Amino acid sequence: GHGAAKAKPISSQEHPWGREGDPKKATRTIEIRMSDKMRFSPDLVQVKRGETVRFVINNDGKAMHEMVIGTLAELKSHGELMKKFPEMEHSDPNMAHVKPGKNGEIVWQA
């Protein structure tokens, strides 16, 4: 079960597509909506290298959806993993799992 959310230290792990961002340093908030059609809106977001962005992810659907930030190759391998282990609990800083009607947040430095 999920108890009170503990503030995790910000991961300093670098990825080819960036790293976890410090919410205090976010320069803008980008709202993203997810639907049961498996579409994101907007479906393209431009960020500058080094910019820290807060994504607020709204789930307008009736199913649990997730948003994962990564390279295409990374997302493909994540998708394969999810097919093999659909019940897998995972919460990396570059992922948000959002229950129907709720919203989640990812802060990311590009």
C-alpha positions in Angstrom: 0.0 0.0 0.0 1.0 3.6 -0.3 1.4 5.5 2.9 2.4 9.2 3.2 4.5 10.2 0.3 8.1 10.7 1.5 10.0 13.4 -0.2 12.7 11.4 -2.0 16.0 13.0 -2.5 16.4 14.2 -6.1 18.2 11.6 -8.1 21.4 12.8 -9.7 21.4 10.0 -12.2 22.0 11.3 -15.7 20.1 9.9 -18.6 20.7 10.6 -22.3 17.5 12.6 -22.2 18.1 14.5 -19.0 17.7 14.0 -15.3 15.2 14.4 -12.5 14.6 18.1 -11.9 14.3 20.1 -8.7 10.7 21.4 -8.4 12.1 24.7 -6.9 14.0 25.3 -10.2 11.1 24.5 -12.6 10.8 27.5 -14.9 7.4 26.5 -16.4 4.6 24.1 -16.0 3.3 22.1 -18.9 -0.1 20.5 -18.5 -0.6 17.2 -20.3 -3.9 15.4 -20.7 -4.2 11.6 -21.2 -7.2 9.8 -22.6 -8.4 6.2 -23.0 -7.6 6.7 -26.7 -3.9 6.4 -25.6 -3.2 9.9 -26.8 -1.4 12.7 -25.1 -2.5 16.3 -25.6 -0.3 18.2 -26.5 1.6 15.4 -28.2 4.7 17.5 -28.7 6.6 19.6 -26.1 9.6 21.7 -26.8 12.1 22.1 -24.0 15.6 23.7 -24.1 18.6 21.8 -22.9 19.2 22.5 -19.2 15.6 23.8 -18.7 13.7 22.3 -15.7 10.0 21.7 -16.5 7.2 20.6 -14.3 4.7 18.3 -16.2 1.3 18.1 -14.6 -0.3 15.0 -16.1 -4.1 14.8 -16.0 -5.9 11.5 -16.7 -9.2 12.2 -18.3 -9.9 8.5 -19.0 -11.4 5.7 -17.1 -8.3 3.5 -17.0 -4.9 3.9 -15.3 -2.5 5.6 -17.6 1.2 6.4 -17.3 3.6 8.8 -18.9 7.2 8.0 -19.2 9.9 10.4 -20.3 12.7 8.8 -22.4 14.3 8.2 -25.7 12.3 6.1 -28.3 14.5 3.1 -27.7 14.0 3.4 -23.9 10.2 3.7 -24.3 10.1 0.7 -26.6 12.0 -1.5 -24.1 9.8 -0.1 -21.3 6.7 -1.1 -23.3 8.0 -4.6 -23.8 8.7 -4.9 -20.1 5.2 -3.8 -19.3 3.7 -6.4 -21.7 5.7 -9.1 -19.9 5.0 -7.8 -16.4 1.8 -5.8 -16.5 1.5 -5.8 -12.7 5.0 -4.6 -12.2 5.2 -1.8 -9.6 7.8 0.7 -10.7 8.3 4.4 -10.0 11.3 5.9 -11.6 11.6 9.7 -11.5 10.8 9.8 -15.2 7.4 8.1 -14.8 4.0 9.0 -13.6 1.2 6.6 -13.0 -2.1 8.4 -12.9 -5.4 6.9 -11.8 -8.6 7.8 -13.6 -9.7 11.4 -12.9 -6.5 12.2 -11.0 -3.3 14.0 -11.9 0.4 13.3 -11.4 3.6 15.2 -11.7 7.0 14.8 -13.2 9.7 17.4 -12.8 12.5 16.9 -15.3 15.6 18.8 -16.3 16.3 18.4 -20.0 
